[in-house]
Amino acid sequence: MGILSRTSYVIRSKINSLLNRAEDPTETLDYSYEQMRDQLQQVKRGIADLTTQKKRLEMQKKRLEENVEKHNEQARTAVQQDREDLARRALEKKKTKMNQIEDLERQVSELQSQQDRLIEQKDELQNRIEEFRTKKETMKARYEAAEASSTVSEAMTATGEEFEDVGRAIERAEEQTEDMEARAAALDELHETGAFEDVISDKDQIDRELEEISTDSGVEAELETLKSEVGGGAEPEEEVDESEIEELEAEVDDDEIDAELEELQEEENA
């Protein structure tokens, strides 16, 4: 196969494929049905034309038959009047008319045979058209049902794909929600442990530990001081006369006591 032949074959194949995809079977069936109906109408018109021609020949034959009778009477009258010449001429015309009648009868017979054949073909074609119409409607119903089923299947397939997309979207949303909840919980935990304060402060771990030790040492030292001041040492208390206590109380200034208490409170607060 040459290049041009192969190219032509490929082009025809592609055109045929395009036509097959673009073809609507229901439209094709309707078109075929209309074509068959047109053929039937043409056959009917042919039968009508043939019948018209036959009727004309029959009418012409009838006129010739009337002329034959006329010429026969003319010949009889001429014989009665001893005019053999006129009788002979009348009989010759009669013979000519009878020959024409025979020719017309043959033509009418042929036309009648053609008419009978056309009527049979018309009846057969009409029966085929009726059968085709029944099959056409059945095929159209089957095609429309198959098309509807295909449309529903495609819709269900598309819906299934959309549901899969929706399912994946829900899964992604759940994952993002879980990640956000975990992040929020982690932030709460860091906030409770004071990690945010460590991050904000410019002190490193060693500075914070030394500061904590210093704070604990200062507190312990101040606590010992307060204990020594409050306790007054470990020496045993001496018995004091009540009169001496009263004299000491008289000598002690209330303002000095208040000042000392305030000083102790300030030290405790520090």
C-alpha positions in Angstrom: 0.0 0.0 0.0 1.4 3.3 -1.1 1.8 6.4 1.1 -1.2 8.2 -0.6 -3.4 5.1 -0.2 -2.5 4.7 3.4 -3.1 8.4 4.1 -6.5 8.2 2.3 -7.4 5.1 4.3 -6.4 6.8 7.6 -8.4 9.9 6.7 -11.5 7.9 5.8 -11.1 5.9 9.1 -10.9 9.1 11.2 -13.9 10.6 9.3 -15.9 7.4 9.8 -15.0 7.4 13.5 -16.1 11.0 13.9 -19.3 10.3 12.1 -20.0 7.3 14.3 -19.5 9.4 17.4 -21.7 12.2 16.0 -24.5 9.9 14.8 -27.7 9.6 16.7 -29.2 6.2 16.1 -32.8 7.5 16.8 -32.3 10.2 14.1 -30.9 7.7 11.7 -33.9 5.4 12.2 -36.3 8.2 11.7 -34.5 9.3 8.6 -34.5 5.7 7.2 -38.2 5.5 8.0 -38.9 8.7 6.1 -36.9 7.5 3.2 -39.0 4.3 3.0 -42.2 6.4 3.2 -40.9 8.6 0.3 -40.3 5.4 -1.7 -43.8 4.2 -1.0 -45.2 7.5 -2.2 -43.2 7.3 -5.4 -44.6 3.8 -6.0 -48.1 5.0 -5.4 -47.6 7.9 -7.8 -46.2 5.5 -10.4 -49.3 3.3 -10.0 -51.5 6.3 -10.3 -49.7 7.4 -13.5 -49.8 3.9 -14.9 -53.5 3.6 -14.1 -54.1 7.0 -15.8 -52.4 5.8 -19.0 -54.3 2.6 -19.0 -57.6 4.4 -18.6 -56.7 6.6 -21.6 -56.0 3.6 -23.7 -59.2 2.0 -22.6 -61.1 5.1 -23.5 -59.4 5.2 -26.9 -60.2 1.5 -27.4 -63.9 2.2 -26.6 -64.0 5.0 -29.2 -62.4 2.6 -31.8 -64.9 0.0 -30.9 -67.7 2.5 -31.6 -66.1 3.4 -34.9 -66.0 -0.3 -35.8 -69.7 -0.5 -35.2 -70.2 2.6 -37.2 -68.2 1.3 -40.1 -70.0 -2.0 -40.0 -73.3 -0.2 -40.3 -72.0 1.9 -43.1 -70.9 -1.3 -45.0 -74.3 -2.9 -44.4 -76.1 0.2 -45.7 -73.8 0.5 -48.8 -74.5 -3.2 -49.7 -78.2 -2.6 -49.4 -77.8 0.3 -51.8 -75.6 -1.7 -54.2 -72.6 0.4 -53.4 -70.0 -2.2 -53.1 -67.2 0.4 -53.4 -68.5 2.3 -50.3 -69.1 -1.0 -48.5 -65.5 -2.0 -49.2 -64.1 1.3 -48.0 -66.2 1.0 -44.8 -65.0 -2.5 -44.2 -61.4 -1.4 -44.7 -61.8 1.3 -42.1 -63.4 -1.2 -39.9 -60.4 -3.5 -40.3 -58.0 -0.7 -39.5 -59.9 0.2 -36.4 -60.0 -3.4 -35.3 -56.2 -3.7 -35.7 -55.8 -0.6 -33.6 -58.1 -2.1 -31.0 -56.0 -5.2 -30.9 -52.9 -3.1 -30.4 -54.5 -1.1 -27.6 -55.7 -4.2 -25.9 -52.2 -5.5 -25.9 -50.9 -2.3 -24.4 -53.7 -2.2 -21.9 -52.9 -5.8 -20.9 -49.2 -4.9 -20.5 -50.1 -1.8 -18.4 -52.4 -3.9 -16.3 -49.6 -6.4 -15.7 -47.3 -3.6 -14.7 -50.0 -2.1 -12.4 -50.5 -5.5 -10.8 -46.8 -5.8 -10.1 -46.5 -2.3 -8.8 -49.5 -2.9 -6.5 -47.8 -6.0 -5.2 -44.6 -4.2 -4.7 -46.5 -1.3 -3.0 -48.2 -3.7 -0.6 -44.9 -5.5 0.1 -43.1 -2.2 0.7 -45.9 -1.0 2.9 -45.7 -4.1 5.0 -42.0 -3.7 5.3 -42.4 -0.1 6.3 -44.9 -1.1 9.0 -42.5 -3.7 10.3 -39.6 -1.3 10.2 -41.7 1.3 12.1 -42.4 -1.2 14.8 -38.7 -2.2 15.0 -37.8 1.5 14.8 -39.9 2.4 17.8 -38.6 -0.6 19.7 -35.0 0.3 18.9 -35.6 3.9 19.9 -37.1 2.9 23.2 -34.2 0.5 23.9 -31.6 3.2 22.9 -33.3 5.9 25.0 -33.5 3.4 28.0 -29.8 2.5 27.5 -28.9 6.2 27.2 -30.8 7.0 30.4 -29.1 4.1 32.2 -25.7 5.3 30.9 -26.5 8.8 32.1 -27.5 7.6 35.6 -24.4 5.4 35.7 -22.2 8.3 34.7 -23.9 10.5 37.3 -23.4 7.8 40.0 -19.8 7.5 39.0 -19.3 11.2 39.2 -21.1 11.3 42.5 -18.9 8.6 43.8 -15.8 10.5 42.8 -17.2 13.6 44.5 -18.0 11.6 47.6 -14.4 10.4 47.6 -13.2 14.0 47.4 -15.5 15.0 50.2 -14.2 12.1 52.3 -10.6 13.1 51.7 -11.5 16.7 52.6 -13.1 15.5 55.8 -10.0 13.5 56.6 -7.8 16.4 56.0 -10.0 18.6 58.1 -9.9 16.1 61.0 -6.1 15.9 60.7 -5.7 19.6 60.8 -8.1 19.9 63.7 -6.2 17.2 65.7 -2.9 19.0 64.9 -4.4 22.3 66.1 -5.7 20.7 69.3 -2.3 19.1 70.0 -0.6 22.4 69.4 -3.0 24.2 71.8 -2.4 21.5 74.4 1.4 21.8 74.0 1.2 25.6 74.3 -0.9 25.2 77.5 1.7 22.8 78.9 4.6 25.1 78.1 2.8 28.0 79.7 2.1 26.0 82.9 5.8 24.9 83.1 7.0 28.5 82.6 8.8 27.7 79.4 7.5 30.9 77.9 9.2 32.9 80.6 12.4 31.1 79.9 12.1 31.8 76.3 11.4 35.5 76.9 14.2 35.9 79.5 17.8 36.5 78.2 19.3 34.3 81.1 20.6 30.9 80.3 20.1 27.8 82.5 23.2 28.4 84.6 22.2 31.9 85.5 18.8 30.7 86.5 20.1 28.0 88.7 22.7 30.3 90.4 19.9 32.9 91.0 17.8 30.2 92.5 20.6 29.1 94.9 21.3 32.7 95.9 17.6 33.3 96.6 17.4 30.2 98.7 20.6 31.1 100.7 19.3 34.6 101.4 16.0 33.3 102.6 17.7 30.8 104.9 20.1 33.4 106.3 17.2 35.9 107.0 15.2 33.0 108.6 18.1 32.3 111.0 18.4 35.9 111.8 14.8 36.2 112.7 14.9 33.0 114.7 17.9 34.3 116.7 16.2 37.7 117.3 12.9 36.1 118.2 14.3 33.4 120.3 16.9 35.6 122.1 19.5 32.8 122.2 19.5 29.5 124.0 20.3 30.9 127.5 17.8 30.0 130.3 15.3 32.7 131.2 15.9 34.3 134.6 13.0 34.9 137.0 12.0 38.6 136.9 10.1 40.3 139.6 6.8 41.7 138.5 7.7 45.1 140.0 10.8 45.2 137.9 8.8 44.3 134.8 6.5 47.1 135.6 9.4 49.5 136.0 10.9 48.3 132.7 7.6 48.7 130.9 7.3 52.3 132.3 10.8 53.1 131.1 10.2 51.6 127.5 8.8 54.1 125.0 5.8 52.8 123.0 7.1 54.7 119.9 10.3 52.8 120.0 8.4 49.5 120.2 6.3 50.4 117.3 9.3 51.4 115.2 11.0 48.2 115.9 8.0 46.1 115.0 7.7 48.0 111.7 11.4 47.3 111.0 10.8 43.6 111.6 7.8 43.5 109.3 9.8 45.2 106.6 12.6 42.7 107.0 10.1 39.9 106.8 8.5 41.3 103.7 11.9 41.8 102.1 
